Amino acid sequence: MSQPSRPDLQPTSRIAGVDGLRGVAVLLVLLHHFVEMQLPRKIGSWQAYLAASLGLSFSGVDLFFVISGFLIGGILLDNQGAPNFYQTFYVRRALRIIPLYYLFLLICWAVPGRVPGVSQVTYPFGSYLSFFCNFSMAAGNMWDAGWPALAWSLAVEEQFYLVFPLLVRACSRKTLLGLVLGALVISPVLRVSILHFTPQYSLATHILPLCRMDCLAFGVLAAQAVRYERTRRWLEANSMVPGYFALTLLPILAYLTLSRAAIQSLPMATFGYTTLGLFYTAVLLAVLYRKPGFLYWFCNTKPLVFVGGISYFIYLFQGVVGWMTFRAFGHDTISLCSLTDVSLFALSVIAIAGIGALSWILFESRLIDLGRNFRYQ
């Protein structure tokens, strides 16, 4: 492979299309939590068929993993030799993630017990503060009953942020490529091994970092591909290939949907998560190279880019804001059993977007600007 070359795409800068993909990811998560999980499952009803059609909506987190692998991997590769490599990376990540996350945790521990209808958090507070809640849930083989259950994916990303910079700094690019490719093999083997030898811990296949490294690895591979002259030139000359490749994977995704493959099932463990990672990576490259044009246009639409820009807030506070909206109209829980519930769901989405925009303007963007004062030398 030829020496790395800085791509024309400037992947370390803000890319509107990637923000649009973030918007797609968080909308999938909302569909999973607010629609697919809340619809009644009466056999033969339209609600049951709709829920089944949204069976892969949980994969919004897989798209987030691919995007994180691409963006964070790219930043680290571009600044591999910086003398202030570690301190700059970790300070910037801490400013972006920790303040809003800790505010979220404060609400999650302050509200239960004081307001009826809000579940107490099951796992230790320390496991959330330290970003190791996914290990607690894996050991208990059960989701947390409270709002912080979704923090498992944030924990996976934080564990990636903790380890991957060490590998980038210590390894040559050839060695790093081998490690990334190895992760694509290790993850499905580990998932299948857990299901075979310790099925009582099947949830681990979905939430432990080594079990989910394939999606992050695919993102890193994409970051490497656009930084090496040979692969970059090939992608520029064959810009339609990622889009066509994504199309070839649709039958597999359709099979997983029609067979209603659960997140802890053998099909997901063997090829499901890997296929999702491949599919989303192909879509990411298709957006970056603007082929097909309609996909590039869709991911650059202003509403989708806006949602992607506030996706971190939406992901963390979706349950809190949704519950507040439903409770304001006399509902103790979120459900989709009536037209009123559907209207409240729409109102919840509007409220989440509005509060998220305020959070970005007044809080998050200022922390990001503060982080930009720490520059790679």
DAWO-V942602 format. One record per residue. N is the residue number from 0. PHI is phi as a letter, one per 40 degrees, with the letter a starting at -180 (* if undefined). OMEGA is omega in degrees with one decimal (999 if undefined). Layout:
N;PHI;OMEGA
N;PHI;OMEGA
This chain:
0;*;-176.6
1;c;-178.8
2;c;-177.8
3;c;179.6
4;b;179.8
5;c;-177.0
6;c;177.1
7;c;-176.1
8;c;-177.7
9;f;-172.3
10;c;177.6
11;c;176.1
12;c;-178.7
13;c;-178.5
14;b;-175.2
15;d;-178.6
16;c;177.9
17;c;173.0
18;c;176.1
19;c;176.0
20;c;173.3
21;d;177.3
22;c;175.9
23;c;-178.2
24;c;-176.4
25;c;174.8
26;c;174.4
27;c;178.4
28;c;178.1
29;c;176.7
30;d;-179.6
31;c;-174.2
32;c;-173.4
33;c;-175.4
34;b;-174.6
35;d;-177.8
36;c;-174.1
37;b;-177.3
38;c;174.1
39;c;-175.2
40;b;177.8
41;c;-174.2
42;d;178.6
43;g;-179.1
44;c;179.3
45;c;178.2
46;c;179.5
47;c;178.7
48;c;178.4
49;c;178.6
50;c;179.8
51;c;-179.6
52;c;179.4
53;c;-174.9
54;c;179.5
55;b;179.7
56;c;176.5
57;c;-174.4
58;c;170.9
59;d;178.4
60;c;177.2
61;c;176.3
62;c;175.0
63;d;179.9
64;c;179.7
65;c;179.9
66;c;179.0
67;c;178.0
68;d;-179.1
69;c;-175.0
70;c;-178.6
71;c;176.0
72;d;179.6
73;c;178.5
74;d;-178.5
75;c;178.9
76;c;-178.0
77;c;-174.4
78;b;-174.7
79;d;-175.8
80;c;-178.0
81;c;-179.9
82;c;177.8
83;b;-174.1
84;d;-173.7
85;c;-174.5
86;c;179.5
87;c;-178.2
88;c;-174.5
89;c;177.5
90;c;179.7
91;c;179.8
92;c;-179.1
93;c;-179.8
94;c;-178.9
95;c;-167.0
96;b;-167.0
97;c;-174.9
98;d;-178.8
99;c;179.7
100;c;179.5
101;c;173.3
102;c;176.5
103;d;179.6
104;c;179.0
105;d;178.1
106;c;-177.8
107;c;179.4
108;c;-177.6
109;c;-172.3
110;c;-178.4
111;d;-177.7
112;g;178.0
113;b;-179.3
114;b;179.5
115;c;176.4
116;g;179.1
117;b;-175.0
118;c;173.3
119;c;177.4
120;c;-173.5
121;c;-169.7
122;c;-173.2
123;d;178.9
124;d;-178.6
125;c;-179.8
126;c;176.1
127;c;178.8
128;c;-175.7
129;c;-179.0
130;g;175.1
131;b;-178.7
132;c;179.2
133;c;176.2
134;c;176.7
135;c;179.3
136;c;178.8
137;c;179.2
138;c;178.1
139;c;-177.7
140;f;-176.6
141;a;175.4
142;c;173.0
143;c;-179.2
144;c;-175.7
145;c;179.9
146;d;-174.2
147;c;-178.8
148;d;-178.0
149;c;-178.0
150;c;179.7
151;d;-177.7
152;c;175.6
153;c;177.6
154;c;178.0
155;d;-179.4
156;c;179.0
157;c;177.2
158;c;173.7
159;c;179.0
160;c;-178.4
161;c;-171.5
162;c;-170.6
163;c;176.3
164;d;178.2
165;c;179.5
166;c;-179.9
167;c;-177.7
168;c;-171.9
169;c;-170.0
170;b;168.5
171;c;-178.1
172;c;177.2
173;c;177.7
174;c;179.6
175;c;177.2
176;d;178.0
177;c;178.8
178;c;179.6
179;c;177.3
180;c;177.6
181;c;178.6
182;c;179.2
183;c;177.9
184;c;-175.2
185;c;-174.4
186;d;179.8
187;c;177.9
188;c;179.6
189;c;178.7
190;c;-179.9
191;c;179.6
192;c;178.7
193;c;-179.7
194;c;-177.1
195;c;-172.2
196;c;-178.7
197;b;-177.3
198;c;178.4
199;c;176.3
200;b;-174.1
201;c;179.8
202;c;179.9
203;d;-179.0
204;c;-177.5
205;b;-168.1
206;b;178.3
207;c;-172.5
208;c;-178.8
209;c;177.0
210;c;-176.9
211;b;-177.3
212;c;-175.8
213;c;179.4
214;c;176.4
215;c;179.5
216;c;177.0
217;c;177.4
218;c;177.6
219;c;177.5
220;d;177.4
221;c;177.8
222;c;177.7
223;c;-176.8
224;c;-178.3
225;c;179.3
226;b;176.5
227;b;-172.4
228;d;-174.9
229;c;-179.2
230;c;178.9
231;c;179.5
232;c;178.5
233;c;178.6
234;c;178.4
235;c;-178.9
236;c;-177.5
237;b;-171.1
238;c;178.6
239;c;-174.2
240;c;179.2
241;d;178.8
242;c;177.2
243;c;-179.9
244;c;176.9
245;d;178.6
246;c;-178.9
247;c;-179.2
248;c;-178.0
249;d;177.2
250;c;178.0
251;c;178.0
252;c;176.6
253;c;177.9
254;c;179.3
255;c;178.9
256;c;-177.5
257;c;178.6
258;c;178.9
259;f;-179.8
260;c;-179.8
261;c;-176.2
262;c;-178.7
263;b;-174.9
264;c;179.2
265;c;177.3
266;d;177.9
267;c;-177.8
268;c;-174.3
269;c;-174.6
270;b;-174.6
271;c;-178.2
272;c;178.5
273;c;178.2
274;c;177.9
275;c;178.6
276;c;177.3
277;c;-177.8
278;c;-177.4
279;c;176.0
280;c;176.8
281;c;178.1
282;c;178.6
283;d;179.6
284;c;177.3
285;c;178.4
286;c;-178.6
287;c;-178.1
288;c;167.5
289;g;177.2
290;b;-2.6
291;c;-174.1
292;c;-177.2
293;c;178.5
294;c;177.2
295;c;179.2
296;c;-177.4
297;c;-177.3
298;c;177.1
299;b;176.2
300;c;-173.4
301;d;178.9
302;c;-178.4
303;c;177.0
304;c;177.2
305;c;179.7
306;c;177.9
307;c;179.9
308;c;179.7
309;b;-174.0
310;c;-179.6
311;c;177.0
312;c;-178.8
313;d;-177.8
314;c;-176.8
315;c;-167.2
316;b;-178.9
317;d;-178.7
318;c;-179.1
319;c;-177.8
320;c;177.6
321;c;178.8
322;c;179.4
323;c;-179.2
324;c;179.9
325;c;-178.7
326;c;179.1
327;c;178.5
328;b;171.6
329;g;178.4
330;b;179.2
331;c;-178.6
332;b;176.5
333;c;178.5
334;a;177.1
335;b;-176.0
336;b;-177.3
337;a;177.5
338;c;176.5
339;c;178.7
340;c;179.0
341;c;178.0
342;c;178.5
343;c;175.7
344;c;178.4
345;c;178.1
346;c;177.8
347;c;179.8
348;c;178.4
349;c;-180.0
350;c;179.4
351;c;-179.4
352;c;-179.3
353;c;179.6
354;c;177.6
355;c;177.7
356;c;177.1
357;c;178.2
358;d;179.8
359;c;-175.8
360;c;-171.4
361;c;-168.5
362;b;-170.5
363;c;-177.3
364;c;179.8
365;c;176.6
366;c;177.2
367;c;177.1
368;c;176.7
369;c;179.4
370;c;-179.8
371;c;174.7
372;c;176.6
373;c;-173.1
374;b;173.1
375;c;-178.4
376;c;999
